């Protein structure tokens, strides 16, 4: 009986120690940062721009577990006027019905998935626009159903297929898809206006795969 009591006592002590220890499952959870204004230079795990929020970042920043942009939100990373690496995003860029997604001079691992929009007007710039420029993208790119004022996909290097589909813009000078180097296919369908050089003075896209649909001429 004493031996049993000693074993039970040891067991209760162990349970007490386990209860006092921090949860390893909780410690293993990936931290999420909500951006509702800006982020200081540094490294972040998952970054979320909440619905209707505005997040404008000069960088440099590193995101290790994906960027997620919610409905009506605006996200800006870097500027074409300030060359130099602005950021590294691992885990891809994911946007659903965002107002604007503007990314410059960024290395993106995991591709880009932008679906829908929030109309051509509103947000901090009065008009909405989405542009991916001067970036290295490893993974597929899909931009589908964006209905902002203007959109560009310019001077990027992509390892993966790029699909630009059903993007209907208010600006007749929109849908500028130029000067990209794509190791994969370039597929364009249902975009209005049709893909064009616009006033970017860009060059033809270099594509190792096929140019399909509207993008055959760019």
C-alpha positions in Angstrom: 0.0 0.0 0.0 2.8 2.4 0.9 4.4 1.7 -2.5 1.1 2.4 -4.3 0.7 5.7 -2.3 4.3 6.7 -3.3 3.5 6.0 -6.9 0.3 7.9 -6.7 2.1 10.8 -5.0 4.7 10.9 -7.7 2.0 10.8 -10.3 0.1 13.7 -8.7 3.4 15.7 -8.4 4.1 15.1 -12.1 0.6 16.2 -13.0 1.1 19.3 -10.9 4.3 20.1 -12.7 2.6 19.5 -16.1 -0.2 21.9 -15.1 2.3 24.5 -14.1 4.3 24.3 -17.4 3.3 26.5 -20.3 1.4 24.8 -23.1 3.8 23.7 -25.9 0.9 23.7 -28.3 0.3 27.4 -27.6 4.0 28.1 -27.9 4.0 26.5 -31.3 1.2 28.6 -32.6 2.3 31.1 -35.3 2.0 34.8 -34.2 -0.4 37.0 -36.3 0.2 40.7 -36.7 -2.7 42.9 -37.7 -1.6 45.9 -39.7 -4.0 48.9 -39.4 -1.5 51.7 -40.1 2.1 50.6 -40.7 4.7 48.2 -39.6 8.2 49.0 -38.4 11.2 47.4 -40.2 11.7 43.8 -39.0 10.5 40.2 -39.2 6.9 39.1 -38.8 5.2 35.7 -39.0 1.6 36.0 -40.5 0.5 39.5 -41.4 -3.2 40.3 -41.8 -4.7 43.6 -43.0 -8.2 43.6 -41.6 -11.3 44.5 -43.5 -11.3 48.2 -44.6 -8.0 48.9 -42.9 -5.1 50.7 -44.5 -1.5 49.4 -44.2 1.3 51.4 -45.8 4.9 50.1 -45.2 8.2 51.6 -46.4 10.1 48.5 -45.3 12.3 46.6 -45.3 10.2 43.9 -43.7 10.2 40.1 -43.8 7.0 38.0 -43.5 7.6 34.4 -42.9 4.1 32.9 -42.9 2.0 34.7 -45.5 0.3 38.0 -46.1 -3.5 38.2 -46.0 -5.5 41.2 -47.2 -9.2 41.3 -46.3 -12.2 42.9 -48.0 -12.0 46.7 -48.6 -8.4 46.9 -47.3 -5.5 48.7 -48.8 -1.9 47.4 -48.6 1.1 49.2 -49.9 4.7 48.0 -49.6 7.4 50.2 -51.1 7.3 52.6 -54.0 8.5 52.6 -57.6 10.3 55.9 -56.8 12.5 54.2 -54.2 14.4 51.3 -55.8 16.0 48.6 -53.6 14.6 45.5 -51.9 11.6 46.5 -49.8 10.6 43.1 -48.4 10.6 39.3 -48.4 7.2 37.5 -48.2 7.3 33.7 -47.6 3.9 31.9 -47.7 2.5 34.0 -50.6 0.2 37.0 -50.9 -3.5 36.4 -50.5 -6.2 39.0 -51.1 -10.0 38.8 -51.2 -12.1 41.8 -52.4 -9.3 44.2 -51.4 -9.4 47.8 -52.4 -5.8 48.1 -53.4 -2.7 45.8 -53.3 0.5 47.6 -54.2 3.8 45.7 -53.9 7.2 46.9 -55.1 10.8 45.5 -55.1 9.8 42.4 -53.0 10.8 38.8 -53.1 7.6 36.6 -52.8 7.9 32.9 -52.2 4.5 31.1 -52.5 3.0 33.1 -55.3 0.1 35.6 -55.5 -3.6 35.0 -55.2 -5.7 38.2 -55.6 -9.5 37.7 -56.1 -12.1 40.4 -56.5 -12.1 44.0 -55.5 -14.0 46.8 -53.8 -14.8 49.1 -56.7 -12.9 51.9 -58.4 -13.4 54.6 -55.8 -12.5 55.1 -52.1 -9.7 54.4 -49.8 -6.8 56.7 -48.9 -6.1 57.6 -52.5 -9.7 58.4 -53.6 -9.3 55.8 -56.4 -8.3 52.2 -56.0 -5.5 50.5 -57.8 -3.5 47.3 -57.7 0.0 46.9 -59.0 2.8 44.4 -58.6 6.1 45.8 -59.8 9.8 45.0 -59.9 9.4 41.9 -57.8 10.8 38.3 -57.8 7.9 35.9 -57.5 8.4 32.2 -57.0 5.0 30.4 -57.5 1.9 30.9 -59.6 0.2 34.3 -59.9 -3.6 34.7 -60.2 -5.3 38.1 -60.3 -9.0 37.6 -61.0 -12.0 39.8 -60.9 -10.3 43.0 -59.8 -12.7 45.9 -60.3 -10.6 48.9 -59.2 -9.7 52.0 -61.1 -6.3 50.8 -62.5 -4.1 47.7 -62.4 -0.5 47.0 -63.4 1.8 43.9 -63.5 5.1 45.4 -64.5 8.9 44.4 -64.6 8.5 41.3 -62.5 10.4 38.0 -62.7 8.1 35.0 -62.2 8.8 31.3 -61.8 5.3 30.0 -62.4 2.3 30.6 -64.6 0.7 34.0 -64.5 -3.1 34.2 -65.0 -4.8 37.6 -65.3 -8.5 37.1 -65.7 -11.8 39.1 -65.7 -10.2 42.3 -64.4 -12.6 45.1 -65.4 -11.3 48.6 -64.6 -12.7 52.1 -64.7 -9.5 53.6 -66.3 -9.3 52.9 -70.1 -5.5 53.0 -69.6 -5.6 50.2 -67.1 -4.5 46.5 -67.3 -0.9 47.3 -68.1 1.0 44.0 -68.2 4.5 44.7 -69.6 8.2 44.1 -69.2 7.8 40.8 -67.2 10.1 37.8 -67.5 7.9 34.7 -66.9 9.2 31.2 -66.6 5.8 29.6 -67.3 2.7 30.6 -69.2 1.0 34.0 -69.4 -2.8 33.6 -69.6 -5.1 36.6 -70.0 -8.9 36.4 -70.6 -11.9 38.6 -70.1 -9.9 41.7 -69.1 -11.3 45.2 -69.9 -9.6 47.2 -71.2 -7.6 44.5 -73.0 -4.0 44.2 -71.8 -1.8 47.0 -73.1 1.3 49.0 -72.7 -0.6 52.1 -71.7 1.6 55.0 -70.7 4.2 52.7 -69.0 6.4 52.7 -72.1 7.1 49.1 -71.2 8.4 46.3 -73.4 7.0 43.0 -74.5 6.8 40.3 -71.9 9.4 37.5 -72.2 7.6 34.2 -71.6 9.2 30.7 -71.8 5.8 29.0 -72.0 2.7 30.1 -74.0 1.0 33.4 -74.3 -2.6 32.7 -74.2 -5.7 34.7 -75.0 -5.5 38.5 -74.7 -1.8 38.4 -73.8 -0.7 37.1 -77.1 0.0 40.6 -78.2 1.9 41.8 -75.1 
